[in-house]
Amino acid sequence: MTKPADYYVLQRVYEIGFCEYATDTVVFIDEEPISFEREYSNAKAEEIVNYSLAEAVYYAQEKLGPDAVGIIDSNGSPYVDYQAFNAIPYENEEEIVNE
């Protein structure tokens, strides 16, 4: 089996008030997690999603090199620019059963 990516990023964004957000972003490199937790105010959702991902991707690329490829699990956020981060979206591999 080939390794699909060099690192994995799990990101969740929570709206905590009017134009206020909290992000939990975890980077896994060889199953070693590094967590980035931030709070933002007076910001748009798309700005904080990509800013917090940029921080995580920068960390991973500093460790692994600029050509490292990541998988980003952002809970289906429409704001993620996967090409900018040299990453692919996480796809849930659960089997869909039709009833």
C-alpha positions in Angstrom: 0.0 0.0 0.0 1.4 3.4 -0.9 1.2 6.3 1.4 -1.4 8.8 0.1 0.1 11.9 1.8 3.0 13.0 4.0 0.8 14.6 6.7 -2.8 14.9 7.8 -4.6 18.1 9.0 -7.8 17.9 11.0 -9.5 21.3 11.3 -12.7 22.4 13.0 -14.1 25.9 13.1 -16.6 27.1 15.7 -18.6 30.3 15.6 -18.5 31.7 19.2 -20.1 35.0 18.6 -20.9 37.7 16.0 -17.8 37.6 13.6 -15.9 35.6 16.3 -14.6 32.2 15.6 -12.4 29.6 17.3 -10.3 27.1 15.4 -8.9 23.7 16.5 -6.3 22.5 14.0 -4.3 19.4 14.5 -1.4 18.3 12.3 -0.4 14.7 12.3 3.1 13.8 11.0 3.9 10.1 11.5 1.0 10.0 14.0 2.7 12.7 16.2 -0.1 15.4 16.8 0.7 19.1 17.0 -2.3 21.3 18.0 -3.0 24.9 17.1 -6.0 26.5 18.9 -6.8 30.1 18.0 -9.6 32.6 18.5 -10.4 35.3 15.9 -12.7 38.3 16.0 -13.8 40.8 13.3 -13.0 38.2 10.7 -14.7 36.4 7.9 -15.0 32.6 8.0 -13.1 32.1 4.8 -10.2 34.2 6.1 -9.8 32.3 9.4 -10.2 28.9 7.8 -7.4 29.6 5.4 -5.2 31.4 7.9 -5.3 28.6 10.4 -4.7 26.0 7.7 -1.8 28.1 6.4 -0.2 28.0 9.9 -0.6 24.2 10.0 0.6 23.6 6.5 3.6 25.9 7.0 4.5 23.9 10.1 4.3 20.6 8.2 6.3 21.9 5.3 9.0 23.2 7.6 9.3 19.7 9.0 9.0 17.7 5.8 10.0 20.1 3.0 8.1 22.3 0.6 7.0 19.4 -1.6 5.1 17.6 1.2 1.6 16.7 0.3 -1.1 16.8 2.9 -4.7 15.6 3.4 -7.0 18.2 4.9 -10.1 17.3 6.8 -12.0 20.5 7.3 -15.4 19.0 7.8 -16.4 19.9 4.2 -15.6 23.7 4.5 -16.3 25.4 1.2 -13.5 27.9 1.9 -10.4 25.7 1.7 -8.1 26.4 -1.2 -6.5 22.9 -1.6 -4.3 23.8 -4.5 -2.7 26.7 -2.5 -1.9 24.2 0.3 -0.6 21.4 -2.0 -3.2 19.2 -0.4 -6.1 16.9 -1.2 -9.5 16.9 0.6 -10.2 14.1 3.1 -12.8 11.8 1.8 -14.8 9.6 4.2 -14.4 6.0 3.0 -17.5 4.7 4.8 -19.6 2.5 2.7 -23.0 4.0 1.8 -25.9 1.6 2.1 -29.1 2.2 0.3 -32.2 1.0 2.0 
